[in-house]
């Protein structure tokens, strides 16, 4: 970028969707995480936010604050990670800023997407009678971080690698989000944890939700750990960094959701329902309430 700012066109009848996210070393990524994966996770977290509005990603801006200890090799790996995901997701860098810092590394990315005006999906549209659906699998990123910290040594190496990959490299559901326009009443991505993020939907929509814990989808690796420790299942419902899409829709839209799941080759599972009231209830296999030590990630 050779000017002080970027000019961005928006097609007639469309709106820009903007989101910003920050990644701080020691908080959002580990100091020894590969730089290309740090870059990709930063970008993909923002792409997940765009998907959660039903938007198609178009552009992004990046600000970096790097300690000198990072060096040229780290910066090159970081840039290669961004370039790779730019190609994969069809998104372009508009510009940004860079500065040095004594540490820690701090990265801020702003992403811009596009959506037809009036079709935006929000957290505030859930209605009593809606069913609650979630894509993919829940809890892998939480488990992957524990593996990186030395946890679950009993897991086979391939399962440990899968969980670490889910923590370091989320898969934003950019194909699913726009396809949910006209299907979902409310939509959010799972970043703070399934229970916490569904709580955000309930608060904005003025409703309550009930989740069947046994219906929350797990990966094979997570299923093995839960089989050994059933109490872990509730923790996975509150772990963050999944970047799956969580949405509500009327029950009569179940067939089209099943078709969408098949066409994208992506599991989309019904896990509960929306009702009148407030808050989120988590029920075990016997229909009894599950007590939670924490609802999910707290930003402050």
N, C-alpha and C positions, 0 to 999 in steps of 0.2 A: 504494500500500500504506500503510495507516494504523497498522498494528501493527509490533512489532519483528521479527516473523518471519512467514513464510507457512505456512499449513497446506495440505498437498497430499494428496488422497485417492488411494488406489490400489485398483483393483477387486480383489475376491477372485480369487485364482488368477493375479494378475499381479505383476510386480516393476517397480520404478523402475530405470531405467538413467541414471547420472549421468556427465557428462563436463565438463571445464573446459579452456579454452584462453585463451592470452594473445596480444595483438597489440601490439607495441612499434614506434613510429615509427622508421624507419631499419633495422629488422630484418625485420618482417613486412609492412610497407607503406611506400611512399615518402611523403615529406613533402607532396608536391603531389597525391597521389591524391585524387579526389573524396570528400568525407565520406560521402555515401550509399553509395558502393561500399566504403569502409572498414568501415562498419557491416554491410553485407550479407556481406562476406567473413568477418568475425569470427563472425557468426551461422552462416553456412553451413559453416564449418570444424567447428563443433561438431555441426551436423546430420549432417555426414558421419560423425563418430564414432558417433553414435547409429545411423545406417544400417549401420555396420560391425558392430554387434551384432544387427542385425535388428529394432531398436526403432523405434517410432513416436514422433515428437517431440511433446511436450506443453507444457513450460514452460521459462523461462530466467530467470537472474538476471544482472545486469550491474554491473560496477564500472568507473568511469572515473577516470583521473588526467590532467587537462587543463591545459596551460599557458594563461595568460591570452591569449596571442597567437592562440589558436584563435578566440575571439570567438563572438558569438551566431549569426552566419550559418553558421559551420562546424557548430556544435552543432545548429542547426535541420536542416541537410542530413543530419547523422548520424541524428537522430531520425526523419526522413522515410524514410531507408533502412531502419531497423529496422521502422517501421510497415508499410512496403510488404511486407517479407518475412514479417512476422507474419501478414499476410493470406494471402500466397501459400502458406505452409507450415503454417498453422493452429496456430501456437504463440503462447503468451501470456507477457508479462513479469510475473514475480512481484514483483520489487523489486531492490534492490541498494544501491550507495553511490557517491558522487562526491566528489572532492577536487581541489584545485588542486596543480600541480607546476611547478617551473621548467623542466621538460622532461626527456626527450621525452614525447610523448603515450603513455600506457600504458592498455590496455583489457583487461579480463578478463571472460569470459562463461562461465557455467555453464549447461549445458542438461540438462534432464530428459526422458527418454523412458519408454515403457511397453512391456512385452513379456510374453507369457504365460510363467509360471514354467516352467523346464525346457526352453524352446525357444531360449534365448540362443545366439548364434553367437559362437565365440571363435577366437582365433589358434591354439589348442592342439589342434585336431581333425583336422589334415591326416594322411593315411595313405598309405603307399607304394601306388602304383597309381593314386592320384588324378590327375586332370588339373588344370592351372592355367588359370584364366580371368580375364579383365579386361574391364571395361566401358569404353565410350567410346574416347578416344584418349589417348595418353601423350606427355608432353613439351611440350605447348603452353604451359603456365604458365612453364616454364623459358625457353622461347623468347620469350614475351611480356615477361618481365623484361629479357631482353637487348635487345629492341626498344626498350623504354623508356629503356634506357641508351645508345641510339644504334646498336645492332647491326642487321645485315641490311638495309642501306639499299636493296638490290636488290629486295626484296619489293614487290609491288604494294600500294597503300594499303589495299585491302580485306583482304588477308592480314595485314598489320601490325595492323590494327584487330581482327581475329579473335583473334590471338595475345595482344594486350594485354587483350582482354576475358576471355580464359581465365585470365590471371594475376590480374586485378583482381576477377573475378566468377565463382568456381567454381560448378558446378551439382551440388550434393550429390545422391547417388542415393537419395533418401529413399523413392522408390517401389520401387526394386529391392531394397534391404536386407531389408525384411520378407518379400518374396516368395521370398527365398533360404532361409528357414526350411524345413527338411525336404529341401532340395536340396543345399546346401553343407555340407561337413564343417568347413571353417575359412574365416574371413572377416576382412578388414582393409581399411582405406581407404588409398589411395596418397597419403601426405602427405610422407614423407621421401624418396620416390623408389621406383620399382617394385622395383629390386633390393634396396634396404635393407628395404622393408616385407615383401617375400617372405622375406627373411632373418629378420625377426622371427617370421613364421609357422613357418619351419623350426626356429628355436631353441626356440620354445614347444612345438612338436609333436614334437621329437626326430627330424626327418627332413631330407632334402636335396631340392633342386629343380634341374631343368634347364630353362632357358628358351631357346627358339629366337628369336634376336634379330630375324630377318626376319618373325616372326609378330606381334611387338608392334605394335598398331594405331597408325597415325599419321593426323593430319588432312591435308587437302590442302596446307595451308601448310607443315607440317612435312615432308611428302613432297617438296615442291619443294626445300627446303633440303638434305635428305638426298641428293637426286639430284645436287646440286652438290658435296656434301661427305659421302661415305658414312661417314666416321669419326664424324660427328655423331650417327648412330643410337644408338651405345652411350652417348653422353652423355645422350640423352633418356631412356634406361632408368634413369638415376640421378638425373635432375632431380626436384625435389619440387613440391608444391602442385597436383598433378593432381586430387586428391579424387575419383578413380574408385574403384570397388570391385574388389578382387582376392580371388579365392576359389578353393578347391579342391573338387572333387567327383568321385565315381566316374565312369568313362567311360560307364556305362550310363545316366547322367542327361543325356547330351548332347542327346537329343531334347527333353526338357522345358526345357532351357536355351535351345535354339533357339526353342521356342515362347514362352518368356518374353521373349526378345530381340525377337521380332516383336510381341508384345502391347504392350510398352512403347515400341516404335519406338526401341530403343537397341541399338547394336552391343555384343555380348558375344562375345569372341573367345578361343578356346583358344590358349594361347601356350607350354605346356610341361607338365611332369609332375613328380610327387613320387615319390621313391625312398628307399631306406634310405641312411643316412649323415648328413652334416652340410653345411650351407652351400648357396650358390646358384651354379650354373654357368651362364654365358651363352655360347651357341654361335652362330657365324656360319653363313652359308648353306652352307658346306662341312662343317659339323659340328665346326669347330675352336674351341677355347676363346678367348674374347675377354677380353683383359686390360683392367681398369678402373682408372683413376687414382683414382677415389673410388666408394664404394658408394652414396653418397647423403648427405642432410643429416645433419650431426652437431650435436646440441643443445648440447654443451659442448666 
